[in-house]
Amino acid sequence: MREYELKYGCNPDQKPARIFMRKDGELPIEILNGRPGYINFLDALNSWQLVRELRKTLNLSSAASFKHVSPAGAALGLPLSDDERKLFFVDENLNINSSPLACAYARARGTDRLSSFGDWIALSDECDAITAEYIKHEVSDGIIAPSYTPEALEILKSKRKGNYAVVRIDSDYEPERLETRDVFGITFEQSRSSEAVIESERFNEAVTRVKDIPEDARRDLILALITLKYTQSNSVCATKNGQTLGVGAGQQSRLHCVKLACDKADLRILRENPKVLGLEFDSKMGRPERDNMINVMLTEENNLLSEAERHEWLANNSGVSLGSDAFFPFPDNIERAHRSGVKYVAQPGGSIRDDLVVECCNKYGIAMVMTGHRLFHH
């Protein structure tokens, strides 16, 4: 297939619309079910690049949950604890730890479940039945993966009254080095972003007084930076235990990126509190309704946790990693990050105030690396 006609573009008035190859050749994707739209394919191709790069770099199954061309969450296929199973609404009869891919998606979806409502899913590996069964119970628009087992495909086809979008992508496909796009009738051209930026020597050398970055924190910094490569800029990402805790995307101010990512991370950590995990819901209540109720109870004035309980619970959170797609212009970014338990930071560096940012990290015992590589994505 060389092109797919689409119902419309970003909005219903934008017709005609299609995806196609500019030069001779077949599209590297195949629609197995449903009718994906223009924005669906933007999400699909961005999210696929993210999980593909995570897979190549960390050699772990990876998953992403995308909304409006930015990740609501991304994660690696690490086993789930009993509390994490409750946190991510995993059915007690589902043997989810037998599938690293299912664990990866449960973690990715669990970053910001409110934002993931109606998401596009990307999987780094063949979708198995366990992963499909977990996805079956989540509100989602579609999925992209390199392949699907027959059982998994049948489960996914049953979603949305048979209209769930399922896309297969050729895992061997490599685009040309130069990429182009048209804006207002004018064509832009640039070289594709390198996939090797994470492995630079500078990534292994902390510029702060604290030099030690444990292997799991290094992994989490890599997860954060690769996630940011496919997030609308400006962007900042908080990670821990192989999963994103909060993504601050598309903000004009770097500080607002940090605040958004850290506020989301705080909310995500509060959801681990025993009072939240111990909540009992009506069996007829769907997962989205549960998510909305939990968020209200954690954010409204008459909430589930007192201010003292919130403060105590968040104060015990530490070991968070934070990545930024561009330099921090002022130390106030680190001040805010510190309040959310950030202990490891990766950013490009290059600000005239880098020394002040380093000084602030030293003040709180934070280890920071400056990669020298900006990761803007527009």
Buried (B, 14 or more C-beta within 10 A) or exposed (E): EEEBEBEEBEEEEEEEBEBEEEEEEEBBBEBBBBEBBBBBBBBBBBBBBBBBBBBEBBEBBBBBBBBBBBBBBBBBBBEBEEEBBBBBBBEEEBEBBEBBBBBBBBBBBBBBBEBBBEBBBBBBBBBBBBBBBBBBBBBBBBBBBBBBBEBBBEBBBEBBEEEBBBBBBEBEEEEEEEEEEEEEEEEEEEEEBEBEBBEBEBBEEBBBBBEEBEEBBBBBBBBBBBBBBBBBBBBBBBBBBBBBBBBBBBBEEBBBBBBBBBBBBBBBBBBBBEEBBEEEEEEEEEBBEBBBBBBEBBEEEEBBBEEEBBEEBBEEBEBBBBBBBBBBBBBBBBBBBBEBBBBBBBBBBEBEBBEBBBBBBBEBEBBBBBBBBBBBBE
